[in-house]
Every structure is written in structure tokens, then in C-alpha cells.
């Protein structure tokens, strides 16, 4: 697995049922009273965070996913941590329903809001930068999704082109490289894998079933 300087290669990886990951997360998060477990699923761009979060949500009927990409939309790169803490994590941690319209949505005419009802068992906050050291006390458990850096670039650019965001192939590639400058600096400072209770392999070498995942410990046994 190719990784940027400073990020340790985790492993050994073991293939387990997806429910084993949920068990690890629940054990780490404990049983908060009057509010949901709040879990951050963090990782580099195109590592597989959104897919993993959707799979976890399907396992927990009373759950929701908050996407960092919605929160950070049109915000300066990695300068939106205050929004994540004050407008998402603090209400969730207090057990309140969440209805937040990020400032840039109004500026750019995007309708709707980020909505999470009260009374859930689990809320997954997923995205690059979902775990900040500055508000670690507002997150009950962090999952780090580690993926091959070169492979993530290939599939991230392909995804952006397919979805019609960031322009054509040349424009999407240029944007990806600009993004990586900010992302590499952010993770060099934040090192979220050090706060994770478990890591998930976002680029496994073999095919996995829909109900399987590859896990690695990130703390001494």
C-alpha cells in the first residue's frame, strides 16, 4: 500500500463480518444517555468513507449519516472545523435534533438543510476531516479508513468526472492535486489515525462480500 509520508501503514488486516466493526465502535462509544452514539468515519479523499458509512447505517435502523462534504461545500479548504463542532457535533452531543443550513448554501442558492432527528441510536459523521483533535471530546469513536494513496487518486478523479463535478478530466485532475496540497497538510497536523479505535482497509487486495470488511487494530492489544 502506498501512503503519504507520516501516515503509518496499518495491519495486519483481517476479514470479518461488518457487524464486527459495529461491535468495536459500540464498545468504544459506550452507552451515552439521552443522545446517539456519535462516530466519525475519517480518511483521505476517495478512501471509501461514504460507502462504509452507508453500510453501517443499514445495520442500525435508528441511525443517520452526516456528510462532511455537505458541511464544507464551498467553504475554504479545511477551514470549516468550527461549523462541524458548533453546528453539528454539539447539538448531537446534547441529544438535540439537528437542522443546520451551512452559510454557503444560502450564498450559492442551495436549498434545504442538514437534518438529523432526535432519538437516534447512532449518527455517523463521515468525510475527510470528520475527526478533529480540537473537538475529540464531542466524538465517541473514530474509524480511520486507510487506502492506497495512488489508487484513491485514480478513483477519486474518475468519480468526480462521472458525477460531473469539478469539470472535465483535466479540470478534475487539477482540482484533485490542489485539494491534495491542503489535505496532506491537514492530516500532517491532525493525524486522526492516532485517535481511531479501529482502521478499515479501503483498498483491499481481494474481493469482499457486501457483509464483510477488513479491519486492523490501531492500538496495542
C-alpha positions as CSV (number, residue, x, y, z in Angstrom):
1,X,0.0,0.0,0.0
2,X,1.4,3.4,-1.0
3,X,0.9,6.1,1.7
4,X,1.9,9.7,2.1
5,X,4.9,10.4,4.4
6,X,4.0,10.3,8.0
7,X,1.0,8.0,7.8
8,X,1.9,4.6,9.2
9,X,0.8,1.5,7.2
10,X,-1.6,-0.3,9.4
11,X,-2.2,-4.0,9.7
12,X,-2.3,-6.9,9.7
13,X,-5.7,-6.8,8.1
14,X,-8.3,-9.4,8.9
15,X,-11.5,-10.0,7.0
16,X,-14.5,-10.1,9.4
17,X,-18.3,-9.6,9.2
18,X,-19.3,-5.9,9.0
19,X,-21.1,-6.4,12.3
20,X,-17.7,-6.9,14.0
21,X,-16.8,-3.3,13.1
22,X,-20.1,-2.2,14.5
23,X,-19.3,-4.1,17.7
24,X,-15.9,-2.4,18.0
25,X,-17.5,1.0,17.5
26,X,-20.2,0.4,20.1
27,X,-17.7,-0.8,22.6
28,X,-15.6,2.3,22.1
29,X,-18.5,4.6,22.2
30,X,-20.2,3.1,25.3
31,X,-23.8,3.8,26.1
32,X,-24.5,7.5,26.2
33,X,-27.8,8.5,27.9
34,X,-30.2,10.7,26.1
35,X,-28.3,11.0,22.9
36,X,-27.0,8.9,20.0
37,X,-23.5,7.5,19.7
38,X,-21.5,9.9,17.5
39,X,-19.0,8.1,15.3
40,X,-16.5,9.8,13.0
41,X,-15.5,7.9,9.8
42,X,-12.4,9.7,8.6
43,X,-9.9,9.0,5.8
44,X,-8.3,10.5,2.8
45,X,-10.2,11.5,-0.3
46,X,-11.8,8.6,-2.1
47,X,-10.7,6.1,0.5
48,X,-14.2,4.6,0.8
49,X,-15.7,6.5,3.8
50,X,-19.1,7.2,2.2
51,X,-19.6,3.6,1.1
52,X,-18.6,2.3,4.5
53,X,-20.9,4.8,6.4
54,X,-23.9,3.8,4.2
55,X,-23.3,0.1,5.0
56,X,-23.1,0.9,8.8
57,X,-26.3,2.9,8.6
58,X,-28.1,-0.1,7.0
59,X,-27.1,-2.2,10.0
60,X,-28.6,0.2,12.5
61,X,-32.3,1.1,11.9
62,X,-32.3,4.2,14.1
63,X,-29.3,5.9,12.6
64,X,-28.3,8.7,10.3
65,X,-25.2,9.9,8.3
66,X,-23.9,13.4,8.2
67,X,-21.6,14.1,5.2
68,X,-18.7,16.5,5.8
69,X,-18.9,17.3,2.0
70,X,-22.3,18.9,2.6
71,X,-21.0,20.9,5.6
72,X,-17.8,22.1,3.9
73,X,-19.4,22.8,0.5
74,X,-17.8,26.0,-1.0
75,X,-16.0,26.7,2.3
76,X,-12.2,27.3,2.2
77,X,-10.4,24.0,2.3
78,X,-10.2,22.6,5.8
79,X,-11.3,25.9,7.5
80,X,-14.7,24.7,8.5
81,X,-13.9,22.9,11.7
82,X,-15.9,25.4,13.8
83,X,-19.0,24.6,11.8
84,X,-18.6,20.9,12.4
85,X,-18.1,21.4,16.1
86,X,-20.7,24.2,16.9
87,X,-23.4,23.3,14.4
88,X,-23.2,19.6,14.1
89,X,-21.4,17.8,17.0
90,X,-22.5,20.0,19.9
91,X,-26.2,19.6,19.1
92,X,-25.8,15.8,18.6
93,X,-23.8,15.5,21.8
94,X,-26.6,17.3,23.6
95,X,-29.2,15.0,22.2
96,X,-30.9,17.7,20.2
97,X,-32.4,17.3,16.7
98,X,-30.2,18.8,14.1
99,X,-31.4,21.3,11.4
100,X,-28.5,23.3,10.1
101,X,-28.2,25.2,6.9
102,X,-24.5,25.9,6.2
103,X,-23.7,29.5,5.4
104,X,-22.5,28.8,1.8
105,X,-25.8,27.1,1.0
106,X,-27.5,30.4,1.3
107,X,-24.8,32.3,-0.5
108,X,-24.9,29.9,-3.5
109,X,-28.6,29.2,-3.6
110,X,-28.5,25.6,-2.4
111,X,-31.9,24.6,-1.0
112,X,-32.6,22.5,2.1
113,X,-30.6,21.9,5.3
114,X,-28.6,19.1,7.1
115,X,-31.3,17.4,9.1
116,X,-31.0,14.7,11.8
117,X,-33.9,13.9,14.1
118,X,-33.6,13.4,17.8
119,X,-33.9,10.0,19.4
120,X,-31.5,8.0,17.2
121,X,-29.1,5.3,18.4
122,X,-26.2,6.2,16.0
123,X,-25.1,9.2,14.0
124,X,-22.1,8.7,11.7
125,X,-20.2,11.8,10.6
126,X,-18.3,10.9,7.6
127,X,-15.8,12.6,5.4
128,X,-12.2,13.8,5.1
129,X,-11.6,15.7,8.3
130,X,-14.5,14.2,10.2
131,X,-12.2,13.8,13.2
132,X,-10.5,17.0,14.6
133,X,-8.3,16.9,17.6
134,X,-9.9,20.2,18.8
135,X,-13.3,18.6,19.3
136,X,-12.4,15.0,20.0
137,X,-14.5,15.2,23.2
138,X,-17.6,15.5,21.1
139,X,-17.0,12.2,19.2
140,X,-17.5,8.9,20.9
141,X,-15.5,6.7,18.4
142,X,-13.4,7.3,15.3
143,X,-12.8,4.9,12.4
144,X,-9.9,5.5,10.1
145,X,-10.3,4.3,6.6
146,X,-6.9,3.7,5.1
147,X,-6.5,3.3,1.3
148,X,-3.7,3.1,-1.2
149,X,-2.9,6.8,-2.0
150,X,-2.3,6.3,-5.7
151,X,-5.5,4.2,-6.2
152,X,-7.6,6.7,-4.2
153,X,-6.4,9.4,-6.6
154,X,-7.4,7.4,-9.7
155,X,-10.9,6.5,-8.4
156,X,-11.4,10.0,-6.9
157,X,-10.8,11.7,-10.1
158,X,-12.9,9.1,-12.0
159,X,-15.8,9.7,-9.5
160,X,-15.7,13.4,-9.9
161,X,-15.8,13.2,-13.7
162,X,-18.6,10.7,-13.6
163,X,-20.6,12.9,-11.2
164,X,-19.9,16.0,-13.3
165,X,-18.2,17.9,-10.5
166,X,-15.0,19.9,-10.9
167,X,-15.1,19.9,-14.7
168,X,-13.7,17.6,-17.3
169,X,-10.9,15.1,-16.8
170,X,-8.2,17.8,-17.0
171,X,-10.0,20.2,-14.7
172,X,-10.9,17.4,-12.2
173,X,-7.3,16.3,-12.1
174,X,-6.0,19.8,-11.5
175,X,-8.6,20.3,-8.7
176,X,-7.6,17.0,-7.1
177,X,-4.0,18.0,-6.9
178,X,-4.9,21.4,-5.5
179,X,-7.1,19.6,-2.9
180,X,-4.3,17.2,-2.0
181,X,-2.0,20.1,-1.1
182,X,-4.5,21.1,1.6
183,X,-5.4,17.6,2.6
184,X,-1.8,16.5,3.1
185,X,-1.1,19.5,5.3
186,X,-4.3,19.0,7.3
187,X,-3.6,15.3,8.1
188,X,0.0,16.0,8.8
189,X,-1.2,18.3,11.6
190,X,-4.2,16.3,12.7
191,X,-3.1,12.6,12.5
192,X,-6.6,11.3,13.0
193,X,-5.5,7.7,12.8
194,X,-4.0,8.2,16.2
195,X,-7.5,8.9,17.7
196,X,-9.1,5.9,15.9
197,X,-10.3,2.8,17.7
198,X,-10.0,0.7,14.6
199,X,-8.9,1.0,10.9
200,X,-10.7,-0.2,7.8
201,X,-8.9,-1.2,4.6
202,X,-10.4,1.0,1.9
203,X,-8.4,-0.8,-0.9
204,X,-8.4,-4.5,0.0
205,X,-6.4,-6.7,-2.4
206,X,-9.1,-9.3,-2.7
207,X,-12.9,-9.1,-3.3
208,X,-15.0,-8.9,-0.2
209,X,-18.7,-9.7,0.2
210,X,-21.1,-6.9,1.0
211,X,-21.3,-8.0,4.6
212,X,-17.5,-8.2,5.1
213,X,-14.8,-5.6,5.9
214,X,-11.1,-5.7,6.6
215,X,-10.1,-4.4,10.0
216,X,-6.8,-3.6,11.7
217,X,-6.1,-2.6,15.3
218,X,-4.6,0.8,15.7
219,X,-3.9,0.5,19.5
220,X,-1.8,-2.1,21.3
221,X,-3.8,-5.2,22.3
